[in-house]
Amino acid sequence: MRPNDWVNHTLATEAFGGAHAFNQDISGWDVSSVANMRNMFANAFSFNQNIGN
């Protein structure tokens, strides 16, 4: 997904769940409208990025 793809979404539950090879920089993502990110990266075993600032 591109950073602006999240602007109009409110639900990201399990969006990348099971994405074993996902390891992208998400620092530019605008997720301010996303209300639920429960298990968004569940079982994304390769994900190793900073998700806070």
PDB file of N, CA, C and O in Angstrom:
ATOM      1  N   MET A   1       0.832  -1.193   0.000  1.00  0.00           N
ATOM      2  CA  MET A   1       0.000   0.000   0.000  1.00  0.00           C
ATOM      3  C   MET A   1       0.869   1.246   0.000  1.00  0.00           C
ATOM      4  O   MET A   1       1.962   1.264   0.567  1.00  0.00           O
ATOM      5  N   ARG A   2       0.374   2.256  -0.630  1.00  0.00           N
ATOM      6  CA  ARG A   2       1.048   3.542  -0.594  1.00  0.00           C
ATOM      7  C   ARG A   2       0.562   4.309   0.636  1.00  0.00           C
ATOM      8  O   ARG A   2      -0.538   4.047   1.121  1.00  0.00           O
ATOM      9  N   PRO A   3       1.361   5.252   1.152  1.00  0.00           N
ATOM     10  CA  PRO A   3       0.989   5.985   2.375  1.00  0.00           C
ATOM     11  C   PRO A   3      -0.394   6.611   2.344  1.00  0.00           C
ATOM     12  O   PRO A   3      -1.099   6.554   3.352  1.00  0.00           O
ATOM     13  N   ASN A   4      -0.807   7.191   1.259  1.00  0.00           N
ATOM     14  CA  ASN A   4      -2.099   7.876   1.217  1.00  0.00           C
ATOM     15  C   ASN A   4      -3.277   6.927   1.063  1.00  0.00           C
ATOM     16  O   ASN A   4      -4.427   7.358   1.152  1.00  0.00           O
ATOM     17  N   ASP A   5      -3.018   5.655   0.836  1.00  0.00           N
ATOM     18  CA  ASP A   5      -4.103   4.684   0.679  1.00  0.00           C
ATOM     19  C   ASP A   5      -4.915   4.500   1.958  1.00  0.00           C
ATOM     20  O   ASP A   5      -6.034   3.991   1.902  1.00  0.00           O
ATOM     21  N   TRP A   6      -4.380   4.898   3.100  1.00  0.00           N
ATOM     22  CA  TRP A   6      -5.061   4.701   4.383  1.00  0.00           C
ATOM     23  C   TRP A   6      -5.909   5.893   4.796  1.00  0.00           C
ATOM     24  O   TRP A   6      -6.646   5.791   5.776  1.00  0.00           O
ATOM     25  N   VAL A   7      -5.840   7.006   4.101  1.00  0.00           N
ATOM     26  CA  VAL A   7      -6.483   8.245   4.523  1.00  0.00           C
ATOM     27  C   VAL A   7      -7.983   8.093   4.763  1.00  0.00           C
ATOM     28  O   VAL A   7      -8.498   8.657   5.729  1.00  0.00           O
ATOM     29  N   ASN A   8      -8.691   7.363   3.932  1.00  0.00           N
ATOM     30  CA  ASN A   8     -10.141   7.236   4.071  1.00  0.00           C
ATOM     31  C   ASN A   8     -10.593   5.916   4.689  1.00  0.00           C
ATOM     32  O   ASN A   8     -11.773   5.571   4.610  1.00  0.00           O
ATOM     33  N   HIS A   9      -9.680   5.180   5.297  1.00  0.00           N
ATOM     34  CA  HIS A   9     -10.028   3.891   5.908  1.00  0.00           C
ATOM     35  C   HIS A   9     -10.124   4.034   7.418  1.00  0.00           C
ATOM     36  O   HIS A   9      -9.337   4.754   8.032  1.00  0.00           O
ATOM     37  N   THR A  10     -11.076   3.358   8.004  1.00  0.00           N
ATOM     38  CA  THR A  10     -11.205   3.357   9.458  1.00  0.00           C
ATOM     39  C   THR A  10     -10.904   1.996  10.069  1.00  0.00           C
ATOM     40  O   THR A  10     -10.768   1.878  11.287  1.00  0.00           O
ATOM     41  N   LEU A  11     -10.801   0.974   9.236  1.00  0.00           N
ATOM     42  CA  LEU A  11     -10.575  -0.386   9.721  1.00  0.00           C
ATOM     43  C   LEU A  11      -9.377  -1.006   9.008  1.00  0.00           C
ATOM     44  O   LEU A  11      -9.330  -1.055   7.779  1.00  0.00           O
ATOM     45  N   ALA A  12      -8.412  -1.479   9.793  1.00  0.00           N
ATOM     46  CA  ALA A  12      -7.234  -2.129   9.220  1.00  0.00           C
ATOM     47  C   ALA A  12      -6.979  -3.467   9.904  1.00  0.00           C
ATOM     48  O   ALA A  12      -5.853  -3.966   9.917  1.00  0.00           O
ATOM     49  N   THR A  13      -8.034  -4.040  10.468  1.00  0.00           N
ATOM     50  CA  THR A  13      -7.916  -5.303  11.188  1.00  0.00           C
ATOM     51  C   THR A  13      -7.335  -6.384  10.283  1.00  0.00           C
ATOM     52  O   THR A  13      -7.870  -6.675   9.213  1.00  0.00           O
ATOM     53  N   GLU A  14      -6.235  -6.970  10.733  1.00  0.00           N
ATOM     54  CA  GLU A  14      -5.550  -8.058  10.038  1.00  0.00           C
ATOM     55  C   GLU A  14      -5.166  -7.725   8.598  1.00  0.00           C
ATOM     56  O   GLU A  14      -5.083  -8.618   7.754  1.00  0.00           O
ATOM     57  N   ALA A  15      -4.936  -6.462   8.319  1.00  0.00           N
ATOM     58  CA  ALA A  15      -4.598  -6.036   6.955  1.00  0.00           C
ATOM     59  C   ALA A  15      -3.367  -6.755   6.407  1.00  0.00           C
ATOM     60  O   ALA A  15      -3.327  -7.099   5.226  1.00  0.00           O
ATOM     61  N   PHE A  16      -2.369  -6.984   7.250  1.00  0.00           N
ATOM     62  CA  PHE A  16      -1.155  -7.670   6.820  1.00  0.00           C
ATOM     63  C   PHE A  16      -0.959  -8.974   7.574  1.00  0.00           C
ATOM     64  O   PHE A  16       0.142  -9.524   7.594  1.00  0.00           O
ATOM     65  N   GLY A  17      -2.008  -9.463   8.184  1.00  0.00           N
ATOM     66  CA  GLY A  17      -1.948 -10.720   8.923  1.00  0.00           C
ATOM     67  C   GLY A  17      -1.504 -11.858   8.018  1.00  0.00           C
ATOM     68  O   GLY A  17      -2.099 -12.084   6.964  1.00  0.00           O
ATOM     69  N   GLY A  18      -0.476 -12.567   8.417  1.00  0.00           N
ATOM     70  CA  GLY A  18       0.025 -13.684   7.636  1.00  0.00           C
ATOM     71  C   GLY A  18       0.899 -13.290   6.458  1.00  0.00           C
ATOM     72  O   GLY A  18       1.282 -14.141   5.655  1.00  0.00           O
ATOM     73  N   ALA A  19       1.215 -12.014   6.348  1.00  0.00           N
ATOM     74  CA  ALA A  19       2.090 -11.551   5.256  1.00  0.00           C
ATOM     75  C   ALA A  19       3.532 -11.828   5.671  1.00  0.00           C
ATOM     76  O   ALA A  19       4.223 -10.936   6.163  1.00  0.00           O
ATOM     77  N   HIS A  20       3.974 -13.039   5.476  1.00  0.00           N
ATOM     78  CA  HIS A  20       5.268 -13.489   5.991  1.00  0.00           C
ATOM     79  C   HIS A  20       6.454 -12.707   5.466  1.00  0.00           C
ATOM     80  O   HIS A  20       7.488 -12.668   6.132  1.00  0.00           O
ATOM     81  N   ALA A  21       6.353 -12.083   4.306  1.00  0.00           N
ATOM     82  CA  ALA A  21       7.486 -11.371   3.730  1.00  0.00           C
ATOM     83  C   ALA A  21       7.370  -9.851   3.848  1.00  0.00           C
ATOM     84  O   ALA A  21       8.220  -9.137   3.315  1.00  0.00           O
ATOM     85  N   PHE A  22       6.340  -9.335   4.532  1.00  0.00           N
ATOM     86  CA  PHE A  22       6.152  -7.886   4.625  1.00  0.00           C
ATOM     87  C   PHE A  22       7.180  -7.268   5.562  1.00  0.00           C
ATOM     88  O   PHE A  22       7.245  -7.634   6.736  1.00  0.00           O
ATOM     89  N   ASN A  23       7.984  -6.333   5.059  1.00  0.00           N
ATOM     90  CA  ASN A  23       8.964  -5.605   5.865  1.00  0.00           C
ATOM     91  C   ASN A  23       9.251  -4.271   5.187  1.00  0.00           C
ATOM     92  O   ASN A  23      10.362  -4.040   4.709  1.00  0.00           O
ATOM     93  N   GLN A  24       8.273  -3.413   5.145  1.00  0.00           N
ATOM     94  CA  GLN A  24       8.392  -2.126   4.454  1.00  0.00           C
ATOM     95  C   GLN A  24       8.423  -0.971   5.445  1.00  0.00           C
ATOM     96  O   GLN A  24       7.938  -1.090   6.570  1.00  0.00           O
ATOM     97  N   ASP A  25       8.990   0.130   5.022  1.00  0.00           N
ATOM     98  CA  ASP A  25       8.996   1.354   5.816  1.00  0.00           C
ATOM     99  C   ASP A  25       7.581   1.928   5.811  1.00  0.00           C
ATOM    100  O   ASP A  25       7.041   2.234   4.748  1.00  0.00           O
ATOM    101  N   ILE A  26       6.979   2.074   6.991  1.00  0.00           N
ATOM    102  CA  ILE A  26       5.620   2.595   7.076  1.00  0.00           C
ATOM    103  C   ILE A  26       5.591   3.980   7.711  1.00  0.00           C
ATOM    104  O   ILE A  26       4.524   4.470   8.081  1.00  0.00           O
ATOM    105  N   SER A  27       6.753   4.615   7.841  1.00  0.00           N
ATOM    106  CA  SER A  27       6.829   5.908   8.533  1.00  0.00           C
ATOM    107  C   SER A  27       6.055   7.017   7.837  1.00  0.00           C
ATOM    108  O   SER A  27       5.685   7.995   8.485  1.00  0.00           O
ATOM    109  N   GLY A  28       5.800   6.898   6.540  1.00  0.00           N
ATOM    110  CA  GLY A  28       5.067   7.937   5.819  1.00  0.00           C
ATOM    111  C   GLY A  28       3.577   7.689   5.724  1.00  0.00           C
ATOM    112  O   GLY A  28       2.856   8.481   5.116  1.00  0.00           O
ATOM    113  N   TRP A  29       3.106   6.612   6.310  1.00  0.00           N
ATOM    114  CA  TRP A  29       1.687   6.293   6.227  1.00  0.00           C
ATOM    115  C   TRP A  29       0.858   7.223   7.105  1.00  0.00           C
ATOM    116  O   TRP A  29       1.193   7.434   8.270  1.00  0.00           O
ATOM    117  N   ASP A  30      -0.203   7.771   6.565  1.00  0.00           N
ATOM    118  CA  ASP A  30      -1.144   8.578   7.336  1.00  0.00           C
ATOM    119  C   ASP A  30      -2.285   7.655   7.749  1.00  0.00           C
ATOM    120  O   ASP A  30      -3.189   7.375   6.962  1.00  0.00           O
ATOM    121  N   VAL A  31      -2.231   7.188   8.990  1.00  0.00           N
ATOM    122  CA  VAL A  31      -3.255   6.280   9.495  1.00  0.00           C
ATOM    123  C   VAL A  31      -4.144   6.987  10.530  1.00  0.00           C
ATOM    124  O   VAL A  31      -4.765   6.343  11.376  1.00  0.00           O
ATOM    125  N   SER A  32      -4.189   8.306  10.447  1.00  0.00           N
ATOM    126  CA  SER A  32      -4.938   9.084  11.432  1.00  0.00           C
ATOM    127  C   SER A  32      -6.427   8.777  11.447  1.00  0.00           C
ATOM    128  O   SER A  32      -7.077   8.994  12.469  1.00  0.00           O
ATOM    129  N   SER A  33      -6.986   8.284  10.360  1.00  0.00           N
ATOM    130  CA  SER A  33      -8.416   7.963  10.330  1.00  0.00           C
ATOM    131  C   SER A  33      -8.699   6.497  10.673  1.00  0.00           C
ATOM    132  O   SER A  33      -9.859   6.103  10.788  1.00  0.00           O
ATOM    133  N   VAL A  34      -7.655   5.696  10.834  1.00  0.00           N
ATOM    134  CA  VAL A  34      -7.848   4.278  11.154  1.00  0.00           C
ATOM    135  C   VAL A  34      -8.137   4.143  12.647  1.00  0.00           C
ATOM    136  O   VAL A  34      -7.322   4.526  13.486  1.00  0.00           O
ATOM    137  N   ALA A  35      -9.302   3.598  12.962  1.00  0.00           N
ATOM    138  CA  ALA A  35      -9.726   3.450  14.354  1.00  0.00           C
ATOM    139  C   ALA A  35      -9.374   2.080  14.927  1.00  0.00           C
ATOM    140  O   ALA A  35      -9.196   1.950  16.138  1.00  0.00           O
ATOM    141  N   ASN A  36      -9.273   1.059  14.082  1.00  0.00           N
ATOM    142  CA  ASN A  36      -9.014  -0.294  14.563  1.00  0.00           C
ATOM    143  C   ASN A  36      -7.886  -0.923  13.762  1.00  0.00           C
ATOM    144  O   ASN A  36      -8.023  -1.167  12.563  1.00  0.00           O
ATOM    145  N   MET A  37      -6.765  -1.183  14.438  1.00  0.00           N
ATOM    146  CA  MET A  37      -5.606  -1.829  13.818  1.00  0.00           C
ATOM    147  C   MET A  37      -5.331  -3.175  14.472  1.00  0.00           C
ATOM    148  O   MET A  37      -4.210  -3.680  14.417  1.00  0.00           O
ATOM    149  N   ARG A  38      -6.347  -3.752  15.088  1.00  0.00           N
ATOM    150  CA  ARG A  38      -6.169  -5.006  15.810  1.00  0.00           C
ATOM    151  C   ARG A  38      -5.573  -6.073  14.885  1.00  0.00           C
ATOM    152  O   ARG A  38      -6.082  -6.333  13.795  1.00  0.00           O
ATOM    153  N   ASN A  39      -4.499  -6.670  15.348  1.00  0.00           N
ATOM    154  CA  ASN A  39      -3.804  -7.744  14.616  1.00  0.00           C
ATOM    155  C   ASN A  39      -3.360  -7.325  13.219  1.00  0.00           C
ATOM    156  O   ASN A  39      -3.231  -8.170  12.333  1.00  0.00           O
ATOM    157  N   MET A  40      -3.129  -6.059  13.016  1.00  0.00           N
ATOM    158  CA  MET A  40      -2.759  -5.559  11.691  1.00  0.00           C
ATOM    159  C   MET A  40      -1.529  -6.268  11.135  1.00  0.00           C
ATOM    160  O   MET A  40      -1.462  -6.549   9.938  1.00  0.00           O
ATOM    161  N   PHE A  41      -0.559  -6.558  11.994  1.00  0.00           N
ATOM    162  CA  PHE A  41       0.665  -7.221  11.556  1.00  0.00           C
ATOM    163  C   PHE A  41       0.828  -8.605  12.180  1.00  0.00           C
ATOM    164  O   PHE A  41       1.950  -9.102  12.283  1.00  0.00           O
ATOM    165  N   ALA A  42      -0.258  -9.229  12.592  1.00  0.00           N
ATOM    166  CA  ALA A  42      -0.191 -10.560  13.206  1.00  0.00           C
ATOM    167  C   ALA A  42       0.439 -11.561  12.234  1.00  0.00           C
ATOM    168  O   ALA A  42       0.032 -11.667  11.077  1.00  0.00           O
ATOM    169  N   ASN A  43       1.420 -12.278  12.720  1.00  0.00           N
ATOM    170  CA  ASN A  43       2.125 -13.301  11.935  1.00  0.00           C
ATOM    171  C   ASN A  43       2.862 -12.751  10.719  1.00  0.00           C
ATOM    172  O   ASN A  43       3.140 -13.489   9.773  1.00  0.00           O
ATOM    173  N   ALA A  44       3.177 -11.470  10.742  1.00  0.00           N
ATOM    174  CA  ALA A  44       4.047 -10.895   9.706  1.00  0.00           C
ATOM    175  C   ALA A  44       5.474 -11.032  10.241  1.00  0.00           C
ATOM    176  O   ALA A  44       6.073 -10.063  10.708  1.00  0.00           O
ATOM    177  N   PHE A  45       5.987 -12.217  10.167  1.00  0.00           N
ATOM    178  CA  PHE A  45       7.227 -12.584  10.846  1.00  0.00           C
ATOM    179  C   PHE A  45       8.450 -11.785  10.420  1.00  0.00           C
ATOM    180  O   PHE A  45       9.366 -11.611  11.224  1.00  0.00           O
ATOM    181  N   SER A  46       8.499 -11.297   9.199  1.00  0.00           N
ATOM    182  CA  SER A  46       9.657 -10.554   8.721  1.00  0.00           C
ATOM    183  C   SER A  46       9.583  -9.065   9.033  1.00  0.00           C
ATOM    184  O   SER A  46      10.554  -8.343   8.808  1.00  0.00           O
ATOM    185  N   PHE A  47       8.442  -8.586   9.550  1.00  0.00           N
ATOM    186  CA  PHE A  47       8.296  -7.152   9.791  1.00  0.00           C
ATOM    187  C   PHE A  47       9.211  -6.718  10.910  1.00  0.00           C
ATOM    188  O   PHE A  47       9.127  -7.235  12.025  1.00  0.00           O
ATOM    189  N   ASN A  48      10.092  -5.765  10.620  1.00  0.00           N
ATOM    190  CA  ASN A  48      11.055  -5.274  11.593  1.00  0.00           C
ATOM    191  C   ASN A  48      11.313  -3.802  11.317  1.00  0.00           C
ATOM    192  O   ASN A  48      12.425  -3.416  10.958  1.00  0.00           O
ATOM    193  N   GLN A  49      10.294  -2.993  11.483  1.00  0.00           N
ATOM    194  CA  GLN A  49      10.398  -1.556  11.227  1.00  0.00           C
ATOM    195  C   GLN A  49       9.959  -0.784  12.472  1.00  0.00           C
ATOM    196  O   GLN A  49       9.199  -1.301  13.291  1.00  0.00           O
ATOM    197  N   ASN A  50      10.431   0.430  12.609  1.00  0.00           N
ATOM    198  CA  ASN A  50      10.015   1.321  13.686  1.00  0.00           C
ATOM    199  C   ASN A  50       8.579   1.772  13.409  1.00  0.00           C
ATOM    200  O   ASN A  50       8.283   2.277  12.326  1.00  0.00           O
ATOM    201  N   ILE A  51       7.693   1.592  14.385  1.00  0.00           N
ATOM    202  CA  ILE A  51       6.299   1.999  14.197  1.00  0.00           C
ATOM    203  C   ILE A  51       5.912   3.164  15.111  1.00  0.00           C
ATOM    204  O   ILE A  51       4.736   3.514  15.203  1.00  0.00           O
ATOM    205  N   GLY A  52       6.869   3.748  15.767  1.00  0.00           N
ATOM    206  CA  GLY A  52       6.585   4.883  16.643  1.00  0.00           C
ATOM    207  C   GLY A  52       7.557   6.017  16.409  1.00  0.00           C
ATOM    208  O   GLY A  52       8.600   5.842  15.779  1.00  0.00           O
ATOM    209  N   ASN A  53       7.206   7.174  16.920  1.00  0.00           N
ATOM    210  CA  ASN A  53       8.156   8.294  16.842  1.00  0.00           C
ATOM    211  C   ASN A  53       8.173   9.079  18.098  1.00  0.00           C
ATOM    212  O   ASN A  53       8.914  10.056  18.205  1.00  0.00           O
TER     213      ASN A  53
END
